[in-house]
């Protein structure tokens, strides 16, 4: 199964969703296409499994950043967290974009909802742990909700939609500044 998923990742990265099919995935994996269908109903199910794996990687990366930077100021934690969302381990930009753009086709919207809920808990706990650094007038419930959704869109934009003229470094710096201005004293 891992060989099939790795082959699908490679095919999606190189060919995109529209030009990838189960026969190609089987060929890249070095298996018979009937074995692919033994584990997965089709290309959409394979992409769904990759989305599930990517969601877990995203959560794990965010958790690791928060664990690694425990006790450090928010001005250190926030850039590391934002960078982890842009560069989720195991999800290069091409693959990440293909997965994001095919969530509905793979019927994995509930997986993303669960990821948002889990990340929301992490983010709210992070804000609580750093309450002394936050703006005193901050509505933490509203800010955590809005920032979570804004960060999802913005980190995707930085990862795979930014114009060639805008470097990753500049885009990350601008995004970090925006979040810091919204949250910090």
N, C-alpha and C positions, 0 to 999 in steps of 0.2 A: 504494500500500500504506500509506503514511503517513497519507493521508486516512482510510482505513478504520480504522486503529488509533486515530487521534485521535477519530473518530466513536464508536468503541467505548468509549473512555475516557469520553467525555461521556455516552453512554447508560448505562454502568455507574454512573457518579457520580449521575446524575439518577434512574434507574429501578431500579438494582440488577440483579443477574444474572438473577433469575427473570423479570423483566418486560422484559428486553432480548432482541431476536431479530435475526437477520441482515437482515430486511427494514427494521427501524428503523435499524440501523447503516448500511445502504446509503443510506437516505433522508437521514440526517444527513450522510453523506459526499458526497451528491450524485452517487452512482453507481448503476448498475443492479445489482441483487442478484446477477446472474450474474457480474459482475466480482468481487464479494466471494468467491463460491465458486471463482473461478479461482485466488485466492490462498490461501484458507482452506477447510478441510473443513466448517467450521461455527462456531458461536458459541464452542464449547469451544476450538477451535484459535486463534481470535482472542484469547481470554483467555489462552491459553498463551503466545502471542507477547508479550502485555502483561506477563505474569509474567517472561518472559525479559528484556525490556527493563527492568522494574523491578528485577530482581536485579542487572543491570549498573549501573544508576543507584545502587543501594545500595552496591555495591562501590566505584564511582568516588567517591561522597561520602565514604566512610570513608577511602579512600586519600588524597583531597585534604585531609581534616582532618589526617591524620598528617603529610603533606608540609608543610602550612601551619604546623603547630605543632612542627616538628622543632626539638629543642633546648630546648623549653619544658618546665616541670615537668608531671608527671602530673596535678596538681590543675588544670591549665589544659587539658591534652589530653583528659582523660576527659569533662568536661562537653561539650566541643565534639563529641567522638565520639558521645556518647549523644544529643545534640541532632540530629546528622546522621542517626542511625538513626530518630529520631522524625519528623523533617521531611525525608525523602529528597527531593531536588529532582525535581520532575515527578510526585511521588506524593502528592497531597493525601490527607487522611484518609479520605474516602469511597471513593476509587478504591483506595487501599492496602488498606482493609478488604475490599473486594470481591475483590481479587486473592488476599489471604491466605486468605480463606474458600473459595475455589474452586480451590485448588491441585490437589486430588485429581481434581476433575471434568475439569480441563484436562490431567491426566496429566503434571504438571510437578514432581512431587516430586524427581526427579533434579536438576533445575535448582537447587532450594533446597539440596539436599545439596552440590552443587558450590559454591554461594555460601557455605555454612557452612564448607566446607574452605578456601576462599580467604580468608574473613574470619578464620578461625582462624589461618592463617599470619600475616596482618597483626597480629593481636592478640598472638600469641606473640612476634613480632619487636618489637612495641612494649614488651612487658613486659621483654624482654631489654635493650632500649636504656635502660630506666629501672630496671634492677635495683637500683641504689643507693637508690632511693626506696621499694622494696617492703619489706614485712615480712620480716625475716630468716628466720622460720620458715615462710614461704609455700611451699606445694607448687605450684609454677607450672604444672605439667602439669594437676593436678586443678583448680586455680583457673581457668585459662584455659578448660578444657572447660566447667566449671559456669557460669562467668560468661558465656561466649558464649551458651549456651542460655538462661540466665536473662535476659540482656539482650534476646534476641530476643523472648521472651514479654513482658517488662516494657515494652520500647519500643513494642510493638504495643498494650499496654494503655494506655499514656500517649497514644499517637497517636489511638486510636479507640474504646477501651472504658471510659475513666475516667468516673466519675459527674460530673454537671454541677456538683456542689458542690466538686469538686476541680479547681483551676486547673491548667493545663498547667505553669506555673512552679513551683508547689508539688510537683507530681508529679515533675518533672525534678530538683528539688533533693533530694527524698527518694531518688530512684534514684541520683543521683550520690553522695550520702552513703553509701548502702549499698555501692556499688562501692568507694569510697575506703576505707571501713572494712575491707573484705575484703582489699584489696591493699596499702594504704600504711602506712608507719610512723606 
